[in-house]
């Protein structure tokens, strides 16, 4: 490896790990988890029934030789390394040689809100980050080597088998490559169009390989896809729906760009910075295109315009994939690549500024872009710590709630440690409140989740292994006159022993 590449590798990796620690260390050392992660001690989460056949293989085969535990610090540290490595491959692929821009881009990649949301699912974070690395590696191999598309298809299919929502990441990287090729004129007219169809073929073959393995494994194991998030309808798309989905995707993408505090930005500062960077990126493309106007063929100009029009669609293509499903932060990692094009264009500008005045102007532009990106990284890191603080106080709140309930239950007249417990209704305690609920991201789990999922929370989080009454006993008790006359928790008279069962009435 040449000295220049070594420096870029160290800079990119070092920045990724440093910003990763700044953004996520608090969550890692405090074992902060959210929703599904609260209920998991072992395993990788949903597998084949969710279309994630790679996770199924990891759970059923690799786990025999390498234990798979829900380890917040270990898993998230490896995940940070995978993301930093992915950042370096992107830097190398697009020939970004400015160390400050490399450092800033790597920082963005590891502090982006989707990463924060992913890191709360500590049982799966390392596998999701590995999927990102495999996706980026596939594009890198396709671009670097003549037959690199073959391992690219395999890697992409495996990555899809971990988490399908990272497929848009691959789409955006290919689109960005096409924009760069159209602009620099290295692939002209028909050759550029052939390259576009070649990238499209790699994408389609990746999907084909993924679905082929999925179909085989479903048939062999006699498993059906889950209805969760419409996974059982995955891959089904009528031609009539396509125009409607495309229009809706553009509309939603514009809302994201114009909303001062959304899943992608979180704060008004980041929203303003992102829009400034996107305007700069487009302006830089226009400047370079004008400078190269005579060198760029008519076909390339048309294709460049087409790629730029498609670009937002690629960035938010998760909307097309999951049109009738809820889209949450973990699924939006492809939007981190919004920052990639401005960085590439900033580097490209240098090649077109030759006079002393232009060089001085470029220095100012470069510093402004780098500083703005670093400030965004710091803001994202702050937001991540705010989210972890929310989850931290959620956990304290849940522990306080359940400790109080358990103490009251054990003091109930007639209580015995070997009796079954029945929880009637859902907890709706209006005293539960967390001042940190104002943090910008959603879908990160709350104390309410820890309170309502008592069948997991009590044995796993509190180590209190009670025997729960079955559904039939719960239903019978809920209809009984004795329970109907009870107050709702936490009021007095909301816990009682009825027919040898400890009953807690929530609602």
Secondary structure, 3 states (H helix, E strand, C coil): CCHHHHHHHHHHHHHHHHHHHHHHHHHHHCCCCCHHHHHCCECCCCCHHHCCHHHHHHHHCHHHCCCCECCHHHHHHHHHHHHHHHHHHHHHHCCCCCHHHHHHHHHHHHHCHHHHHHHCCCCCHHHHHHHHHHHHHHHHHHHHCCCHHHHHHHHHHHHHCCCHHHHHHHHHHHHHHHHHHHHHCCCCHHHHHHHHHHHHHHHHHHHHHHHHHHHHHHHHHCCCCCCHHHHHHCCCCCHHHHHHHHHHHHHHHHHHHHCCCCCCCCCHHHHHHHHHHHHHHHHHHHHHHHHCCCCCCHHHHHHHHHHHHHHHHHHCCHHHHCCCCCCCHHHHHHHHHHHHHHHHHHHHHHCCCCCHHHHHHHHHHHHHHHHHHHHHHHHHHHHHHHHHHHHHHHHHHHHHHHHHHHHHHHCCCCCCCCCEEEEECCCCCCCCCCHHHHCCCCCCCCHHHHHHCHHHHHHHHCCCCCEECCHHHHHHHHHCHHHHCCCCCCCCCCEEEECCEEEEECC
